[in-house]
Amino acid sequence: MTDQNTPVAFPRTAPMSPAPRPPADLPAEPGFADDFSSVLENLTGHRSTIGCIIPAYNEEESIAGVIESLLSQTRVPDVIHVVVNNSSDATVKVASEFAGPHQITNDLGEQFTEVFVHDIGKNPDKKVGALNYGYSLVEGYDYLLGVDGDTMADPKAVEFLETEAVSDSRIGGISAIYSIDDRPIKGLVGKFLIAGQRTQFAAFNLQNLLRGRNMAVLGGQFSIFSTNALRDVMRQNHQSTPWVRDSEVEDSLLSLQIKSAGYLTKISPYARADVGGMTTLKGYDAQQVKWTYGAIELMWPGQRGDTKGQPLHPNLRLRWFENFGMLTNLFVRVAFLILLAGSLSIGAFIFSPWWLIPPVVATLLNLRIARTMKSHNSRDLLFAGLVFPAEIFMWIRLSHFLRSWTRFLSRKKVDNWAMQAKAEKGGGSAHWLPLLLLVAVLVAMVVIWTMLGPMVQSTILWIGWPIVGVVTVLQTLLMFFKLIRRYQGYKV
């Protein structure tokens, strides 16, 4: 059914069925089973209703797979609303092929769902507007399942999310573990970027799992929200809708608000979903700049427009660590290049085998993270083990870090959503600016270096190398502690 204003479907209670059992390969680590598998064993059946919202913007290539993924779930959502906004392709046409009632029979019994497709046309609030439109259709359900228009979930993902959400009324939202399916990816650049993004997701998911499974960001890719929690958020923040357009990262802001309302924000150790990755430098740059810029807005003290910074919020601790880590990585790399060039220019360079320790520890850590991926392959291991792919990817991430902070501190108002959409279509060249800036800085440093006398040059090297050495030692120690840390059987 394709319409502009479909009425809210009456919530349907899913049939009672035996409680799902833990996976056969459940880790035997102490505390892990008590933390989650006992929940699966003690529940007697589904006691909730789930309304699914899929905000879709030009998703004609993936929307069919997304809907099929939901209809193939062991626990099928009670209703699925595809909310198409600002699209110029055939998303509505493709999605409409699934519109209507569906009756599914599987191990959990006979289930019924209905798919609705809504084309809301031009929407100035973009994804936020689509999400809020969808919320108005499912606010009478117990849970809202948010799914991106390019996310394919494992068959038991909804079942695992619902099971844990129902088990604890304190949970305001719970997210799946995200990765990217790299099998369909073509082209050398695309494969390289996807390998880097898979590692990036793995590291982020692992950090959240090891922090008591407290999720810093309930990503909109595949997360389930308690509608009671969303109503409390709206009431406490004087909002008429759960999502607001003030922030570049609407999911991060909502996660903070859910936590501040007294609820838990969790990540499931079992529910998994493959999201759409960026296969071009332009697209990846625009996405990362938007995400980082939005996170900085939430971290920064004081008021920025309508967004109030919350630097001490518990969900932002991981963000602070990430930004401090990126700053350290930038300093060490740039300072090393400058000091190395300066030392070579006056014949003062002396190689020490101790310098090999940091890259060796970093490589071992990358390999361990790669091996924690549930579906890791040879490409993931090569990306981590060959050193140079991971190092190049780090420089790409550093460029996003620089551009995000520069844009934020400039106070220039930019529509990062529009810039990402433009980049994904192949437009824009701003992603080259950090590289040009780095080259300009290095050239300027060379010119300045040649103007200095031998005594000044020696003094700079005498002071600079120990500083870089101390920072590198501390950074290496931190990586070593992460390397030897117990991962409690988690797979990301």
Beta strands, then each sheet from edge to edge (+ up, - down):
strand 1: 2-3
strand 2: 50-56
strand 3: 79-84
strand 4: 100-106
strand 5: 109-119
strand 6: 143-147
strand 7: 152-153
strand 8: 171-179
strand 9: 222-226
strand 10: 264-274
strand 11: 303-304
strand 12: 307-308
sheet 1: 1+ 5+ 3+ 2+ 6+ 9- 8+ 10+ 7-
sheet 2: 1+ 5+ 4-
sheet 3: 11+ 12-
end
